[in-house]
Amino acid sequence: MSATALLERLITEGIRQLDHPGITFRGPENDRRAALAAGPDVWEVVGRLSELDGSAEHRIALLADEVELHPRLIRLAVDYAAAYRDEIEERIESNRAAATAARQAVENRQALLA
């Protein structure tokens, strides 16, 4: 990564962190992702919320109990995801596709060995 590209990334991430205190960035340079500073990645929080039933506040409360995070942190992840919706939705879909492919590979191996 060039110095210019690194500087641009650090500035972008820094601005996002200023706009969303409590958000940090993790991962290698080619796969950076937003995360709660003391918790999971934003896409993981939002992806799990979408799997739960009920009102937004009910789902936040359920997830808070499930993963032992303060509801405020879950709302922080949701706020970040709302600001960068395409980025977060892309990561959620990518993860779902990878999970589907992994399940299919297991089924194929099991069928082969049956």
C-alpha positions in Angstrom: 0.0 0.0 0.0 1.4 3.4 -0.9 1.9 6.1 1.7 -0.8 8.2 0.0 -3.4 5.3 0.1 -2.5 4.5 3.7 -2.9 8.2 4.6 -6.3 8.4 2.8 -7.5 5.2 4.6 -6.4 6.5 8.0 -8.1 9.9 7.4 -11.3 8.2 6.3 -11.4 5.8 9.2 -10.5 8.7 11.6 -13.4 10.8 10.4 -15.7 7.9 10.8 -14.5 7.2 14.3 -15.0 10.9 15.2 -18.5 10.7 13.8 -19.3 7.4 15.6 -17.4 7.3 18.9 -17.0 3.7 20.0 -16.4 2.4 16.4 -13.0 1.2 15.4 -11.6 -0.6 12.4 -10.1 -4.1 12.2 -8.6 -6.4 9.8 -5.8 -6.5 7.2 -5.3 -3.6 4.8 -7.3 -5.3 2.1 -10.2 -6.2 4.3 -10.9 -3.4 6.8 -14.2 -3.5 8.7 -16.0 -1.4 11.2 -16.4 -2.9 14.6 -17.4 -1.9 18.1 -14.3 -1.0 20.0 -15.1 -3.5 22.7 -17.2 -6.0 20.7 -18.0 -7.6 17.4 -17.9 -6.2 13.9 -20.8 -3.9 13.0 -22.0 -6.2 10.2 -22.2 -9.1 12.7 -24.4 -7.0 15.0 -26.7 -5.8 12.3 -26.9 -9.2 10.6 -28.0 -10.9 13.8 -30.5 -8.2 14.5 -32.1 -8.8 11.1 -32.6 -12.5 12.1 -34.6 -11.6 15.3 -38.3 -10.9 15.5 -40.1 -8.0 17.1 -39.8 -4.3 17.3 -36.4 -2.7 16.9 -36.1 -2.1 20.6 -37.2 -5.7 21.4 -34.6 -7.1 19.0 -31.9 -4.8 20.5 -32.8 -6.1 24.0 -32.7 -9.7 22.9 -29.4 -9.3 21.2 -28.0 -7.4 24.2 -28.9 -10.4 26.4 -27.6 -12.9 23.9 -24.2 -11.4 23.4 -23.8 -9.5 26.7 -23.5 -6.1 25.1 -25.0 -3.0 26.5 -28.0 -1.9 24.3 -26.2 1.4 23.7 -23.4 -0.4 21.9 -25.9 -2.2 19.7 -27.5 1.1 18.8 -24.1 2.5 18.0 -23.5 -0.3 15.5 -27.0 0.3 14.0 -26.3 4.0 13.7 -23.0 3.3 11.9 -24.7 0.8 9.7 -27.4 3.3 8.8 -24.7 5.8 7.8 -22.8 3.2 5.7 -25.6 0.9 4.7 -24.2 -0.4 1.4 -20.9 -1.3 3.0 -22.5 -3.2 5.9 -25.1 -4.9 3.7 -22.4 -6.1 1.3 -20.5 -7.6 4.1 -23.6 -9.3 5.5 -24.5 -10.8 2.1 -20.9 -11.9 1.5 -20.9 -13.7 4.9 -24.2 -15.4 4.1 -23.0 -16.5 0.7 -19.8 -18.0 2.3 -21.9 -19.8 4.9 -24.2 -21.2 2.2 -21.2 -22.4 0.2 -19.7 -24.0 3.3 -22.9 -25.8 4.1 -23.1 -27.0 0.5 -19.5 -28.3 0.7 -20.3 -30.3 3.8 -23.4 -31.8 2.3 -21.5 -32.7 -0.9 -18.8 -34.4 1.2 -21.4 -36.3 3.2 -23.2 -37.4 0.1 -19.9 -38.6 -1.4 -19.0 -40.6 1.6 -22.5 -42.1 2.2 
